[in-house]
Amino acid sequence: MIRLADRPPSAVDALASSLLDLMRSRRFLRSIASICLGSAFLLALFIYLAPSSQAFASSPTSGSAAGSTRLAATPPMGFNTWNAFGCHINESTVRQIADKMVATGLRDAGYKYINVDDCWGAPNRNSSGKLVANHARFPHGIKALANYVHARGFKLGIYGDAGTHTCNKLGSPGSLGHELTDARTFARWGVDYLKYDNCHSNGVPAPDRYAAMRNALDHVSRAIVYSICNWGHNSPWTWASKIGNLWRTSIDIHDSWESMIAIVHVNEGLARFAGPGHWNDPDMLEVGNPHMTHREQRTQMTLWAIMAAPLLISTDLRQSDAFTFQTLKDPGVLAIDQDPLGKQATIVHSGNGLTIYSKPLANGDRAVVFLNETGSQRFVSTTAAAVGMQQAESYGVLGVWSGKKTTTSGNISATVPSHGTVLVRVSAVHRPPSPGWSAVSALAPVSAVNGWGPMERNTSNGGKASGDGKRLQIAGKTYLSGIGAHAVSRITYYLGGSCTQFVADVGIDDEVGNNGSVRFQVLADGTLAAQSGLLTGASQAQHLVADLTGANQLTLAVTDAGDGIRYDHADWAHARVHCGG
C-alpha cells in the first residue's frame, strides 16, 4: 500500500487544503445531495482523513524513524532560544544568532540545529485549524526562517507541546488531537527538529501522547529529529527509544552549579539506555550565561561530552566572550561527545564528592573524567584497567583541555580543583606484530565490539559468557586458531605499518546449523581491503586475502547482511597476518 507520505508533498498539501476548505463550506453542506463528487473524490477524501485518526498505535509503524541511527546518529548539536531569550524572541534575533554562529565557527564545529523554543506561535490556530507564527514576532513566517537558516548550512528546530497548550501562557496551542495536521505543517515549513513539551495533558498518559506525534511524523515525507521533553517523568528512558531520538531525563536546568550537578547525578546512571539514534538528554548548556564560574561552565561542557549528551547552546552569542567560544568549540571535547560508538560514560568510582567516569570510544581509547564537587582541591587516582582499557605495555594519556601528553604503565591520576574536572583521553601503546606470520588470535586488539557476548580466541562465539565457545568449525572443517565473533562486530588490531598481508577462511560456525547470514569485511586504516559475499550457515568457507601494505590498523568487521543478528556466529578461521620483510 502506498502511504500518503510517499507522494510528493506538494500534491498532498494541495489535496489536503482543497478538501478541508470544501468540507468547511456551508454551500457544500447544503448542496452535497445534488453534487456528485464521484468515486475518485471520495477515495481521495478517505485516504487523506484515514491517517489523521487519533487512534494511533502505541508503538511506531514499521517505517518509523524512531531510534533510527540515520537520524541523530550522534548527539544533536546546535542552539536553543529558551535559556537565552525565553519568550523575548523574534525572527531578527534568530537570524542574528545564525549569522553569529557562522562568523565564529560554531557551525563548522558541528552545531547545526537552530531551535526556536516556546512563544513563536500565534495564540490561536487559523481558520483551517493549522498552527501559525506570531505575526508580530515572526512577520515572514516559519518557512521563511527555515529558508534563511538552511541557506547558511543549518537545520531548523521548532517547539511544540503534547497537550492542549504550550507551557508558557504567551505560547500557542498544543498538538493534542492535532498531531497529523501539525506534523504536516512542520514538514511543509521545512522543520528538521521538533522539541515536544509536556504541559496541559488533559490526563492522557505521556507515552500515548508522544507516540501519537511519533506516528504523525512517520506519515510526513520529511525526516524530523524528535526530542521528547517530559522532564524525566514516567521514566522515558524505558520507553522513549521506540518513539523519539532523545528524551529529557530531568527537570529544566537553571544557570547554577547546584542545578547543573543535580542533573548530572540523575543522568549518570542511565548509560545503558543511550546510543546512536536515541540519547539521554540532560537539557541545555549554560556555558556563556552569568551565574556559574568559568570553571563550572567548563565542568558542564566536560560532563555533557562524557555523557554523550546533546549539546544545545542557550546563551546570547551576540554578547559572548572568547572563553565561551573556546569552551564550546574545543575539538577534543566535541570529538568525545560525537564519538561514533555512541556510548555514554559509566561510573568507575564515586564517593566523598569525587567521581571518576569512563567512556569507551570507537578507536579503543577511553575518555576519563575526574570530577571534584568538594570545596577544595583534591588528588584523584585510578588505573587503566579500572577504566576498562585492555592490557598493554604502556598507555598514552592526553589532557584534552590542556593538550599535555604523558605516558604511564597503568596509573592515571590528576589534581582536580574545587567544582572542576580533569578530562583525559587514554590510549593503549601497542607494538606491531613480530616479523613473519602471526596468528591474529595471538594479538591483543586495540578495540573489540561484538554483537553477542565477547569475541573469542581460537573458539566459536558460543553464548553470551566469556569462554563458552567450541572449536571453530565451518562446513565440517575444524580449525585450531582464529577469532569467534558475532554480527554486528568490529575488531581492530595495531599493525604500525609493518605488515603486508592478511589471510583467513571465513564463514558461519557449524554450531548454529544452516541458520544465520553475514558478510565479512577486512579494512586497512578504515579502507575496505577485502570482503566476502553473503554467507549463510549452509555456505562453504570463503578464503579471504587482503593487502595490508603500510596500514597502521587492521579491522575485522562482520555485518548482519541486513536481516538482524539472530544465529550470526561468524568465524575468522586460521586468521593470520604477515609482517616484516
C-alpha positions as CSV (number, residue, x, y, z in Angstrom):
1,M,0.0,0.0,0.0
2,I,1.3,3.5,-0.9
3,R,1.3,5.8,2.2
4,L,0.4,9.4,1.8
5,A,3.9,10.3,2.9
6,D,5.3,8.5,-0.2
7,R,3.6,11.1,-2.5
8,P,5.1,14.4,-3.5
9,P,4.5,16.9,-0.6
10,S,3.1,19.5,-2.9
11,A,0.3,17.2,-4.1
12,V,-0.5,16.1,-0.6
13,D,-0.7,19.7,0.6
14,A,-2.8,20.8,-2.3
15,L,-5.3,17.9,-1.8
16,A,-5.5,18.5,1.9
17,S,-6.2,22.2,1.6
18,S,-8.8,21.7,-1.1
19,L,-10.7,19.1,0.8
20,L,-10.7,20.9,4.1
21,D,-11.8,24.2,2.6
22,L,-14.6,22.3,0.8
23,M,-15.7,20.5,3.9
24,R,-16.0,23.8,5.9
25,S,-18.1,25.4,3.1
26,R,-21.8,25.9,4.1
27,R,-22.7,25.9,0.4
28,F,-21.2,22.4,0.2
29,L,-23.1,21.2,3.1
30,R,-26.4,22.5,1.7
31,S,-25.8,21.1,-1.8
32,I,-24.0,17.8,-1.1
33,A,-27.1,15.8,-2.0
34,S,-27.1,17.4,-5.5
35,I,-23.4,17.4,-6.2
36,C,-21.8,14.2,-7.3
37,L,-18.2,14.3,-6.3
38,G,-17.6,10.9,-7.9
39,S,-15.8,7.9,-6.5
40,A,-12.3,9.4,-7.1
41,F,-13.0,12.3,-4.8
42,L,-14.5,10.1,-2.1
43,L,-11.5,7.8,-2.3
44,A,-9.1,10.7,-2.0
45,L,-11.0,12.1,0.9
46,F,-10.8,8.7,2.7
47,I,-7.1,8.4,2.1
48,Y,-6.5,11.9,3.4
49,L,-8.6,11.5,6.6
50,A,-7.7,8.0,7.5
51,P,-4.2,8.7,8.8
52,S,-5.5,11.7,10.8
53,S,-7.4,9.4,13.2
54,Q,-6.0,9.8,16.7
55,A,-6.4,6.1,17.3
56,F,-2.7,5.7,16.5
57,A,-0.9,2.6,17.6
58,S,1.0,2.9,20.8
59,S,4.2,1.9,19.0
60,P,5.7,3.3,15.8
61,T,4.8,1.9,12.4
62,S,7.3,-0.4,10.6
63,G,8.6,2.6,8.7
64,S,9.2,4.6,11.8
65,A,12.2,6.9,12.2
66,A,12.1,6.4,15.9
67,G,15.5,5.4,17.2
68,S,16.9,5.4,13.6
69,T,20.7,5.6,13.6
70,R,20.3,7.7,10.4
71,L,18.7,10.4,12.4
72,A,20.7,11.7,15.4
73,A,23.5,9.1,14.8
74,T,25.5,11.3,17.2
75,P,24.0,13.6,19.9
76,P,22.4,16.6,18.2
77,M,24.4,19.9,18.4
78,G,23.0,23.3,18.0
79,F,21.4,26.3,19.6
80,N,18.1,26.7,21.5
81,T,16.5,30.1,22.2
82,W,14.9,29.4,25.6
83,N,17.5,29.9,28.3
84,A,18.9,32.9,26.5
85,F,15.7,34.7,25.5
86,G,12.6,32.9,26.9
87,C,9.6,34.5,25.2
88,H,11.6,37.5,24.0
89,I,12.3,36.1,20.6
90,N,11.7,37.2,17.1
91,E,12.9,36.3,13.6
92,S,15.5,39.1,13.6
93,T,17.2,37.7,16.7
94,V,17.2,34.1,15.4
95,R,18.7,35.3,12.2
96,Q,21.4,37.2,14.0
97,I,22.3,34.2,16.1
98,A,22.6,32.1,12.9
99,D,24.9,34.7,11.4
100,K,27.0,34.8,14.6
101,M,27.4,31.0,14.6
102,V,28.7,31.1,11.1
103,A,31.1,34.0,11.8
104,T,32.5,32.4,15.0
105,G,33.0,28.9,13.5
106,L,30.3,27.2,15.7
107,R,28.6,25.9,12.6
108,D,31.7,24.4,11.2
109,A,32.5,22.9,14.7
110,G,29.3,20.9,14.3
111,Y,26.5,23.0,15.8
112,K,23.9,22.6,13.1
113,Y,20.5,22.9,14.6
114,I,18.9,26.3,15.4
115,N,15.9,25.5,17.6
116,V,13.1,28.1,18.2
117,D,11.5,27.3,21.6
118,D,8.1,28.4,23.0
119,C,6.4,31.6,22.1
120,W,6.9,31.5,18.3
121,G,3.3,30.8,17.7
122,A,0.1,32.8,17.4
123,P,-2.4,32.4,20.4
124,N,-4.9,30.5,18.2
125,R,-5.0,28.3,15.2
126,N,-6.1,29.8,11.9
127,S,-9.5,29.2,10.2
128,S,-8.1,26.0,8.7
129,G,-7.2,24.6,12.1
130,K,-3.4,25.0,11.5
131,L,-0.7,26.5,13.7
132,V,0.6,29.8,12.5
133,A,3.5,32.0,13.6
134,N,3.0,35.0,15.8
135,H,2.9,37.8,13.2
136,A,4.5,40.5,15.4
137,R,7.5,38.3,16.3
138,F,7.8,36.3,13.0
139,P,6.2,38.5,10.3
140,H,7.6,36.5,7.5
141,G,6.6,33.1,9.0
142,I,8.5,30.0,10.0
143,K,9.0,28.8,6.4
144,A,10.9,31.9,5.6
145,L,13.0,31.5,8.7
146,A,13.7,27.9,7.7
147,N,14.9,29.0,4.3
148,Y,17.2,31.6,5.9
149,V,18.9,29.1,8.2
150,H,19.1,26.4,5.6
151,A,20.8,28.8,3.2
152,R,23.5,29.2,5.9
153,G,24.1,25.5,6.4
154,F,21.9,24.9,9.5
155,K,18.8,22.9,10.2
156,L,15.7,24.5,11.9
157,G,14.1,23.2,15.0
158,I,10.7,24.1,16.3
159,Y,8.8,23.7,19.6
160,G,5.5,22.0,20.2
161,D,3.5,20.6,23.1
162,A,1.9,17.2,23.7
163,G,-1.0,18.8,25.4
164,T,-3.6,21.4,24.6
165,H,-1.4,24.5,25.0
166,T,2.3,25.1,25.2
167,C,3.9,25.7,28.6
168,N,4.1,29.4,28.6
169,K,0.9,31.4,28.7
170,L,2.2,33.6,25.9
171,G,2.7,30.5,23.7
172,S,0.4,28.8,21.3
173,P,-2.0,25.8,21.1
174,G,-0.6,22.4,21.7
175,S,-0.9,19.5,19.3
176,L,-3.0,17.1,21.4
177,G,-5.7,15.9,18.9
178,H,-4.0,17.7,16.0
179,E,-0.8,15.6,15.7
180,L,-1.0,14.8,12.0
181,T,-2.1,18.4,11.0
182,D,0.8,19.8,12.9
183,A,3.3,17.3,11.7
184,R,2.4,18.2,8.1
185,T,2.6,21.8,8.9
186,F,6.1,21.4,10.3
187,A,7.2,19.4,7.3
188,R,5.8,21.9,4.9
189,W,7.7,24.7,6.6
190,G,11.0,22.8,6.4
191,V,11.4,22.0,10.1
192,D,14.2,19.4,10.9
193,Y,13.8,19.0,14.6
194,L,10.8,19.0,17.0
195,K,11.1,19.7,20.7
196,Y,7.8,18.3,22.1
197,D,6.9,19.6,25.6
198,N,4.6,18.1,28.3
199,C,2.1,20.7,29.5
200,H,-1.8,20.6,29.7
201,S,-2.1,16.9,29.0
202,N,-5.8,16.5,29.8
203,G,-4.9,13.4,31.7
204,V,-3.7,11.5,28.7
205,P,-0.7,9.3,29.6
206,A,2.6,10.7,28.3
207,P,3.6,7.6,26.3
208,D,0.4,7.7,24.4
209,R,0.6,11.4,23.7
210,Y,4.2,11.2,22.5
211,A,3.5,8.1,20.4
212,A,0.7,9.9,18.6
213,M,3.1,12.5,17.4
214,R,5.6,9.8,16.5
215,N,3.1,8.2,14.2
216,A,2.2,11.6,12.7
217,L,5.8,12.3,11.9
218,D,6.0,8.9,10.3
219,H,3.3,10.0,7.9
220,V,5.1,13.0,6.5
221,S,7.9,12.9,3.9
222,R,10.4,14.9,5.9
223,A,12.9,13.5,8.3
224,I,12.5,15.3,11.7
225,V,14.5,14.6,14.8
226,Y,12.1,14.1,17.6
227,S,13.0,15.4,21.1
228,I,10.8,14.2,23.9
229,C,10.7,16.9,26.7
230,N,8.7,15.4,29.6
231,W,11.3,16.3,32.2
232,G,12.1,12.7,33.2
233,H,8.6,11.9,34.3
234,N,7.3,8.4,33.6
235,S,11.0,7.2,33.2
236,P,11.1,7.9,29.5
237,W,14.4,6.1,29.1
238,T,12.4,2.8,29.5
239,W,10.0,3.5,26.6
240,A,11.1,6.6,24.6
241,S,13.8,4.9,22.4
242,K,11.0,3.4,20.3
243,I,9.3,6.8,19.9
244,G,11.9,9.6,19.8
245,N,15.6,10.3,19.2
246,L,16.3,11.9,22.5
247,W,14.4,12.4,25.8
248,R,14.8,14.7,28.7
249,T,15.9,12.8,31.9
250,S,15.3,15.6,34.4
251,I,13.6,18.9,35.3
252,D,14.7,22.0,33.5
253,I,18.2,23.2,34.0
254,H,19.0,26.6,35.6
255,D,22.1,28.7,35.5
256,S,23.6,27.4,38.7
257,W,26.1,24.9,39.9
258,E,23.5,23.2,42.1
259,S,21.0,22.7,39.3
260,M,23.7,21.5,36.8
261,I,25.3,19.0,39.2
262,A,22.0,17.6,40.4
263,I,21.0,16.9,36.8
264,V,24.4,15.1,36.3
265,H,23.6,12.7,39.1
266,V,20.2,11.9,37.6
267,N,21.6,11.3,34.1
268,E,24.8,9.5,35.0
269,G,23.1,6.2,35.9
270,L,21.2,5.9,32.6
271,A,24.1,5.0,30.3
272,R,22.7,1.6,29.2
273,F,19.7,3.4,27.5
274,A,21.7,5.7,25.3
275,G,23.2,5.0,21.8
276,P,23.1,6.1,18.2
277,G,19.7,7.5,17.3
278,H,18.5,7.5,21.0
279,W,20.0,9.7,23.6
280,N,19.6,10.7,27.2
281,D,19.1,14.5,27.3
282,P,20.1,16.3,30.5
283,D,19.0,19.7,29.0
284,M,20.8,22.7,27.5
285,L,24.3,24.1,28.0
286,E,24.6,27.1,30.4
287,V,28.0,27.9,29.0
288,G,28.2,31.7,28.5
289,N,25.5,32.5,31.0
290,P,26.4,34.7,34.0
291,H,25.8,32.6,37.2
292,M,28.4,29.8,37.0
293,T,32.1,30.5,37.1
294,H,34.2,29.8,34.1
295,R,35.5,26.6,35.8
296,E,31.9,25.4,36.5
297,Q,30.9,26.1,32.9
298,R,33.8,24.1,31.6
299,T,32.8,21.3,34.1
300,Q,29.4,21.2,32.5
301,M,30.9,21.1,29.0
302,T,33.1,18.2,30.1
303,L,30.4,16.2,31.8
304,W,27.9,16.7,28.9
305,A,30.6,15.4,26.5
306,I,31.4,12.4,28.6
307,M,27.7,11.6,28.9
308,A,27.2,11.7,25.1
309,A,24.6,14.4,25.7
310,P,23.0,16.7,23.1
311,L,24.9,20.0,23.0
312,L,22.4,22.8,22.7
313,I,23.9,26.2,23.4
314,S,21.5,28.6,25.1
315,T,23.2,31.9,25.7
316,D,23.1,35.2,23.7
317,L,26.1,34.5,21.4
318,R,26.0,38.1,20.2
319,Q,27.3,39.1,23.7
320,S,29.6,36.1,24.4
321,D,33.3,36.4,25.3
322,A,36.3,34.5,23.9
323,F,36.2,31.9,26.8
324,T,32.6,30.9,25.8
325,F,33.6,30.3,22.2
326,Q,36.8,28.4,23.2
327,T,34.8,26.2,25.5
328,L,32.0,25.5,23.0
329,K,34.4,24.7,20.1
330,D,37.2,22.7,21.7
331,P,37.7,20.0,19.1
332,G,38.9,17.3,21.5
333,V,35.9,17.7,23.8
334,L,33.5,17.7,20.8
335,A,35.1,14.6,19.4
336,I,34.4,12.7,22.7
337,D,30.8,13.8,22.7
338,Q,30.3,13.0,19.0
339,D,32.3,9.7,19.0
340,P,30.5,7.3,16.6
341,L,30.5,4.4,19.0
342,G,27.8,6.4,20.8
343,K,28.5,5.2,24.4
344,Q,27.6,7.2,27.5
345,A,30.2,7.2,30.3
346,T,29.7,4.9,33.3
347,I,30.9,5.5,36.9
348,V,34.2,3.9,37.8
349,H,34.3,5.2,41.4
350,S,32.2,7.6,43.4
351,G,32.5,8.8,47.0
352,N,33.3,11.8,49.2
353,G,32.4,14.3,46.5
354,L,34.7,12.7,43.9
355,T,33.6,10.8,40.9
356,I,35.5,9.0,38.1
357,Y,33.8,8.4,34.8
358,S,34.9,6.3,31.8
359,K,33.6,6.5,28.3
360,P,34.6,3.9,25.6
361,L,35.5,5.4,22.2
362,A,35.3,3.9,18.8
363,N,39.0,3.6,18.2
364,G,39.6,1.7,21.5
365,D,40.6,4.8,23.6
366,R,38.8,5.7,26.8
367,A,37.7,9.2,27.8
368,V,38.1,9.5,31.6
369,V,36.8,12.4,33.8
370,F,37.8,13.2,37.3
371,L,35.0,15.3,38.9
372,N,35.6,17.2,42.2
373,E,32.4,18.6,43.8
374,T,34.0,19.5,47.1
375,G,35.1,22.9,48.2
376,S,38.9,22.3,48.0
377,Q,41.4,20.9,45.6
378,R,41.7,17.1,45.6
379,F,44.1,14.4,44.2
380,V,42.3,11.6,42.4
381,S,43.8,8.4,41.0
382,T,42.7,5.3,39.1
383,T,44.2,2.7,36.7
384,A,44.0,1.9,33.1
385,A,42.5,-1.5,33.9
386,A,39.8,0.1,36.2
387,V,38.6,2.4,33.4
388,G,38.3,-0.5,31.0
389,M,41.5,-0.4,28.9
390,Q,42.7,-3.6,27.5
391,Q,46.1,-4.8,28.7
392,A,49.1,-3.1,27.1
393,E,52.7,-2.4,27.8
394,S,52.0,1.3,28.4
395,Y,49.3,3.9,27.9
396,G,49.3,7.4,26.4
397,V,47.4,10.0,28.4
398,L,46.3,13.2,26.7
399,G,44.9,16.1,28.7
400,V,42.0,17.1,26.5
401,W,41.7,20.7,27.6
402,S,45.4,21.3,28.3
403,G,46.9,19.3,25.3
404,K,49.5,17.9,27.7
405,K,50.7,14.3,26.8
406,T,52.2,11.8,29.2
407,T,52.9,8.1,29.3
408,T,52.1,5.6,32.1
409,S,52.4,1.9,32.8
410,G,48.9,1.9,34.2
411,N,48.3,4.6,36.9
412,I,46.1,7.6,35.8
413,S,45.8,10.5,38.3
414,A,45.1,14.2,38.5
415,T,44.9,17.1,40.9
416,V,41.4,18.5,40.4
417,P,40.3,21.9,41.6
418,S,37.0,22.6,43.5
419,H,34.0,22.3,41.3
420,G,36.3,21.3,38.5
421,T,37.1,18.4,36.2
422,V,40.1,16.9,34.6
423,L,39.4,15.2,31.2
424,V,41.9,12.8,29.7
425,R,41.9,10.5,26.7
426,V,43.7,7.2,27.4
427,S,45.1,5.1,24.6
428,A,47.0,1.8,24.7
429,V,50.5,1.8,23.3
430,H,50.8,-1.3,21.2
431,R,53.8,-2.9,19.5
432,P,53.4,-4.2,15.9
433,P,53.3,-7.9,15.3
434,S,56.6,-9.8,15.1
435,P,58.2,-10.4,11.6
436,G,56.8,-13.4,9.7
437,W,53.3,-14.9,10.0
438,S,51.4,-14.3,13.3
439,A,48.0,-15.7,14.3
440,V,45.6,-12.9,14.8
441,S,44.2,-14.7,17.8
442,A,47.6,-14.1,19.5
443,L,47.4,-10.4,19.0
444,A,45.8,-8.0,21.6
445,P,43.1,-6.0,19.9
446,V,43.1,-2.2,20.2
447,S,39.3,-2.4,20.4
448,A,36.6,-5.0,20.1
449,V,32.8,-4.6,19.7
450,N,30.8,-7.8,19.3
451,G,27.1,-8.4,18.7
452,W,26.6,-11.1,21.3
453,G,28.9,-11.7,24.2
454,P,32.7,-11.1,23.9
455,M,34.8,-12.1,20.9
456,E,36.6,-15.4,21.5
457,R,40.1,-16.5,20.7
458,N,40.5,-19.9,19.0
459,T,36.9,-20.9,19.7
460,S,33.5,-20.1,18.3
461,N,31.4,-17.3,19.8
462,G,29.2,-19.7,21.7
463,G,26.8,-17.8,24.0
464,K,26.9,-14.6,26.0
465,A,29.5,-15.6,28.5
466,S,33.3,-15.5,28.0
467,G,35.0,-18.8,27.1
468,D,31.8,-20.7,26.3
469,G,32.5,-21.5,22.6
470,K,33.7,-24.7,20.9
471,R,36.4,-25.5,18.3
472,L,36.0,-23.3,15.2
473,Q,34.2,-25.3,12.6
474,I,32.9,-24.3,9.1
475,A,31.1,-26.7,6.8
476,G,32.5,-29.7,8.7
477,K,36.1,-28.5,8.7
478,T,37.7,-27.8,12.1
479,Y,40.3,-25.0,12.7
480,L,42.7,-24.8,15.6
481,S,43.1,-21.0,15.6
482,G,41.1,-17.9,14.7
483,I,38.5,-15.5,16.1
484,G,35.0,-16.4,17.0
485,A,32.8,-13.3,16.5
486,H,29.1,-12.5,16.2
487,A,27.4,-9.9,14.0
488,V,27.5,-6.9,14.2
489,S,31.2,-6.9,15.2
490,R,34.2,-4.8,14.7
491,I,37.7,-5.8,16.0
492,T,40.7,-3.6,15.4
493,Y,44.5,-4.5,15.7
494,Y,47.6,-2.3,15.6
495,L,50.0,-3.0,12.8
496,G,52.3,0.0,12.9
497,G,52.7,0.0,9.1
498,S,54.9,-3.2,9.3
499,C,52.5,-5.8,7.7
500,T,51.8,-6.7,4.2
501,Q,49.0,-9.4,4.1
502,F,46.0,-10.8,5.9
503,V,44.5,-14.3,5.2
504,A,41.6,-16.2,6.7
505,D,38.9,-18.7,6.0
506,V,35.5,-17.1,6.9
507,G,32.1,-18.4,7.4
508,I,29.3,-19.1,9.9
509,D,30.2,-21.6,12.6
510,D,28.5,-25.1,12.4
511,E,27.2,-24.6,16.0
512,V,24.1,-22.8,14.5
513,G,23.4,-25.3,11.7
514,N,22.2,-23.8,8.5
515,N,21.0,-20.6,10.2
516,G,22.4,-17.1,10.0
517,S,23.6,-14.8,7.3
518,V,26.5,-12.4,7.4
519,R,29.1,-10.6,5.3
520,F,32.8,-10.3,6.3
521,Q,34.9,-7.2,5.7
522,V,38.6,-6.5,6.1
523,L,39.6,-2.9,6.5
524,A,43.1,-1.4,6.3
525,D,43.1,2.0,8.1
526,G,39.4,2.1,7.6
527,T,39.5,1.4,3.8
528,L,37.9,-1.8,2.5
529,A,40.7,-4.2,1.6
530,A,38.6,-7.4,1.1
531,Q,35.1,-8.7,1.7
532,S,33.1,-11.9,1.4
533,G,29.9,-12.4,-0.4
534,L,26.7,-13.3,1.5
535,L,27.4,-16.3,3.6
536,T,24.8,-18.5,5.5
537,G,25.1,-21.5,7.7
538,A,24.8,-23.6,4.7
539,S,27.8,-22.0,2.9
540,Q,31.3,-23.3,2.5
541,A,34.1,-21.3,4.0
542,Q,35.4,-18.5,1.8
543,H,39.1,-17.7,1.6
544,L,39.9,-14.0,2.1
545,V,43.2,-12.3,1.2
546,A,43.8,-8.6,1.9
547,D,46.7,-6.3,1.1
548,L,47.8,-4.5,4.3
549,T,50.9,-2.7,3.0
550,G,51.6,0.4,5.0
551,A,48.4,0.1,7.1
552,N,48.6,1.2,10.8
553,Q,45.4,-0.7,11.7
554,L,43.6,-3.8,10.7
555,T,39.8,-4.0,11.3
556,L,37.8,-7.3,11.0
557,A,34.1,-6.4,10.6
558,V,31.1,-8.6,10.3
559,T,27.7,-7.2,9.2
560,D,24.3,-8.9,9.7
561,A,23.6,-8.8,5.9
562,G,20.5,-6.7,6.7
563,D,18.3,-9.3,8.3
564,G,19.2,-9.0,12.0
565,I,21.8,-10.8,14.1
566,R,20.0,-14.0,15.0
567,Y,22.3,-17.0,14.7
568,D,25.1,-14.8,13.1
569,H,28.1,-16.7,14.7
570,A,30.9,-15.6,12.4
571,D,34.3,-17.3,12.4
572,W,37.6,-15.8,11.2
573,A,39.2,-19.2,11.0
574,H,43.0,-19.6,10.7
575,A,43.3,-15.8,10.5
576,R,46.9,-14.6,10.1
577,V,49.0,-11.5,9.2
578,H,52.4,-11.4,7.6
579,C,54.7,-8.6,8.8
580,G,58.2,-7.5,8.3
581,G,60.5,-8.0,5.3
